[in-house]
């Protein structure tokens, strides 16, 4: 009897959790080649509400260095973002309820601003594993919306540097150059 009761409670808990999942719609897939996108965040404090975050995806290769900057276009916006590994179907797939939980990196207030908060920036983040990544943009302590439409505009820049040679590649290059030098010296003798 207790076993059936416990299983019923467990099933109810799973059903309740699944009911709170909000599908994630990506704003788009971006290219880390210096792409700039402009979008809007819902006004207010959405830090602990993944349903109101903006999600962007990009693909990167192991060894890439990625830099991400979000610049507010309205003074009352306090943007922040988390960088996550993978793509997500709904908010229950996320590792946490705010961008600091389970994210690879979190950015908030790295760039000074005339307003009360700074803008987020992540510089030269090394991609360890090839695959898709998610940028989750949110508003942290934003004030009332100036335009009264319930949205704050922001600009996000994503830059990538794929010219980071791996140590093994550098070693092979060095061996090849040494071999050419030895071969050249033999021909002169």
C-alpha positions as a printed NumPy array, in Angstrom:
array([[  0.   ,   0.   ,   0.   ],
       [  2.76 ,   2.458,   0.966],
       [  4.665,   1.579,  -2.214],
       [  1.654,   2.492,  -4.408],
       [  1.162,   5.719,  -2.47 ],
       [  4.842,   6.655,  -2.858],
       [  4.744,   5.907,  -6.602],
       [  1.582,   8.017,  -6.971],
       [  3.223,  10.969,  -5.205],
       [  6.357,  10.577,  -7.371],
       [  4.264,  10.477, -10.577],
       [  2.319,  13.549,  -9.441],
       [  5.601,  15.363,  -8.805],
       [  6.857,  14.518, -12.303],
       [  3.575,  15.658, -13.865],
       [  3.71 ,  18.921, -11.9  ],
       [  7.314,  19.537, -12.947],
       [  6.537,  18.823, -16.601],
       [  3.548,  21.169, -16.466],
       [  5.811,  24.087, -15.472],
       [  8.187,  23.544, -18.385],
       [  8.05 ,  26.374, -20.895],
       [  9.133,  25.608, -24.476],
       [ 12.3  ,  27.457, -25.495],
       [ 12.187,  29.313, -28.782],
       [ 15.591,  30.452, -29.993],
       [ 15.779,  34.006, -31.305],
       [ 18.186,  32.697, -33.927],
       [ 21.476,  30.988, -34.645],
       [ 24.402,  33.376, -34.766],
       [ 27.851,  33.139, -36.282],
       [ 30.707,  34.04 , -33.927],
       [ 32.47 ,  35.876, -36.747],
       [ 31.669,  39.301, -35.318],
       [ 27.897,  39.097, -35.76 ],
       [ 25.796,  41.833, -34.155],
       [ 22.127,  41.262, -33.38 ],
       [ 19.533,  43.584, -31.852],
       [ 16.554,  42.352, -29.863],
       [ 14.395,  43.168, -26.827],
       [ 14.021,  41.765, -23.311],
       [ 10.845,  41.895, -21.248],
       [ 11.112,  44.661, -18.636],
       [ 11.545,  43.88 , -14.958],
       [ 13.656,  41.347, -13.088],
       [ 13.679,  38.137, -15.152],
       [ 16.842,  36.694, -13.623],
       [ 15.014,  33.74 , -12.022],
       [ 12.412,  33.306, -14.77 ],
       [ 13.901,  31.311, -17.681],
       [ 10.589,  31.569, -19.571],
       [ 11.356,  35.274, -20.159],
       [ 15.003,  34.942, -21.194],
       [ 16.173,  35.413, -24.795],
       [ 17.954,  32.336, -26.166],
       [ 20.553,  32.46 , -28.95 ],
       [ 22.488,  29.499, -30.315],
       [ 25.839,  29.178, -32.058],
       [ 28.187,  26.385, -33.086],
       [ 31.834,  26.423, -32.05 ],
       [ 34.818,  24.14 , -32.467],
       [ 37.155,  23.033, -29.689],
       [ 39.964,  25.591, -29.43 ],
       [ 37.831,  28.582, -30.497],
       [ 37.944,  31.721, -28.356],
       [ 34.519,  33.357, -28.09 ],
       [ 33.75 ,  36.889, -26.861],
       [ 30.18 ,  38.031, -26.127],
       [ 29.028,  41.57 , -25.273],
       [ 25.497,  42.8  , -24.583],
       [ 25.01 ,  46.552, -24.725],
       [ 21.819,  48.158, -23.429],
       [ 20.047,  50.494, -25.818],
       [ 17.727,  51.811, -23.086],
       [ 19.14 ,  53.241, -19.864],
       [ 16.888,  51.316, -17.437],
       [ 17.895,  47.884, -18.733],
       [ 20.303,  45.857, -16.574],
       [ 21.308,  43.016, -18.91 ],
       [ 23.124,  39.827, -17.9  ],
       [ 23.693,  36.491, -19.632],
       [ 24.78 ,  32.928, -19.104],
       [ 26.614,  30.709, -21.592],
       [ 25.412,  27.096, -21.643],
       [ 26.641,  24.002, -23.449],
       [ 24.049,  22.473, -25.791],
       [ 20.572,  23.311, -27.055],
       [ 17.419,  23.06 , -24.941],
       [ 13.825,  22.182, -25.815],
       [ 12.221,  23.649, -22.694],
       [ 13.111,  25.392, -19.448],
       [ 13.188,  22.108, -17.522],
       [ 16.182,  21.046, -19.652],
       [ 18.24 ,  23.932, -18.264],
       [ 20.717,  23.06 , -15.502],
       [ 19.395,  25.8  , -13.192],
       [ 16.776,  28.464, -12.602],
       [ 19.123,  31.408, -13.094],
       [ 22.024,  31.985, -15.528],
       [ 24.645,  31.337, -12.831],
       [ 23.316,  27.797, -12.176],
       [ 25.045,  25.236, -14.36 ],
       [ 26.281,  27.727, -16.936],
       [ 29.792,  27.542, -18.363],
       [ 30.178,  31.271, -17.783],
       [ 28.089,  34.163, -16.466],
       [ 28.481,  37.871, -17.256],
       [ 27.004,  40.941, -15.532],
       [ 28.333,  44.502, -15.06 ],
       [ 31.798,  43.98 , -16.644],
       [ 31.483,  47.19 , -18.722],
       [ 30.855,  50.469, -16.898],
       [ 27.792,  52.48 , -17.857],
       [ 26.471,  55.939, -16.961],
       [ 23.417,  54.325, -15.372],
       [ 23.275,  52.441, -12.1  ],
       [ 24.446,  49.119, -13.59 ],
       [ 27.056,  47.914, -16.041],
       [ 26.706,  45.842, -19.207],
       [ 27.823,  42.198, -19.443],
       [ 30.877,  41.031, -21.348],
       [ 32.698,  37.711, -21.625],
       [ 36.114,  37.919, -23.287],
       [ 38.076,  35.096, -24.918],
       [ 36.142,  32.147, -23.503],
       [ 37.932,  28.969, -24.615],
       [ 35.632,  26.382, -26.194],
       [ 36.751,  22.973, -24.938],
       [ 34.236,  20.75 , -26.755],
       [ 32.95 ,  21.172, -30.312],
       [ 29.179,  21.574, -30.554],
       [ 26.251,  23.9  , -30.084],
       [ 26.116,  26.495, -27.309],
       [ 23.325,  28.667, -25.908],
       [ 23.495,  32.284, -24.8  ],
       [ 20.658,  33.057, -22.351],
       [ 20.146,  36.835, -22.07 ],
       [ 18.107,  38.249, -19.195],
       [ 17.333,  41.475, -17.37 ],
       [ 18.539,  41.521, -13.783],
       [ 17.465,  44.642, -11.884],
       [ 15.848,  46.625, -14.673],
       [ 13.603,  49.556, -13.932],
       [ 10.369,  50.602, -15.629],
       [ 10.363,  50.615, -19.404],
       [ 10.758,  54.104, -20.916],
       [  8.804,  53.21 , -24.039],
       [  5.897,  51.672, -22.073],
       [  5.792,  48.663, -24.423],
       [  7.152,  46.305, -21.77 ],
       [ 10.378,  45.717, -23.694],
       [ 14.007,  46.846, -23.395],
       [ 16.203,  46.942, -26.487],
       [ 19.768,  45.592, -26.467],
       [ 22.566,  44.869, -28.941],
       [ 24.623,  41.681, -28.682],
       [ 27.984,  41.189, -30.38 ],
       [ 29.526,  37.727, -30.667],
       [ 33.081,  37.433, -31.908],
       [ 35.099,  34.293, -32.43 ],
       [ 38.772,  33.621, -32.924],
       [ 39.398,  30.255, -34.483],
       [ 43.102,  30.875, -35.042],
       [ 44.176,  29.242, -31.788],
       [ 46.525,  26.396, -32.776],
       [ 46.407,  23.26 , -30.681],
       [ 49.69 ,  22.198, -29.008],
       [ 49.842,  18.993, -31.07 ],
       [ 49.502,  20.982, -34.3  ],
       [ 52.315,  23.307, -33.222],
       [ 54.52 ,  20.29 , -32.45 ],
       [ 53.887,  18.776, -35.874],
       [ 54.615,  22.105, -37.543],
       [ 57.9  ,  22.36 , -35.624],
       [ 58.924,  18.82 , -36.633],
       [ 58.103,  19.562, -40.261],
       [ 60.179,  22.746, -40.26 ],
       [ 63.086,  20.935, -38.581],
       [ 62.872,  18.193, -41.221],
       [ 62.982,  20.763, -44.035],
       [ 66.007,  22.458, -42.45 ],
       [ 67.885,  19.102, -42.106],
       [ 67.008,  18.162, -45.706],
       [ 68.259,  21.529, -46.971],
       [ 71.558,  21.202, -45.08 ],
       [ 72.129,  17.71 , -46.54 ],
       [ 71.6  ,  18.974, -50.097],
       [ 74.219,  21.744, -49.547],
       [ 76.862,  19.276, -48.28 ]])
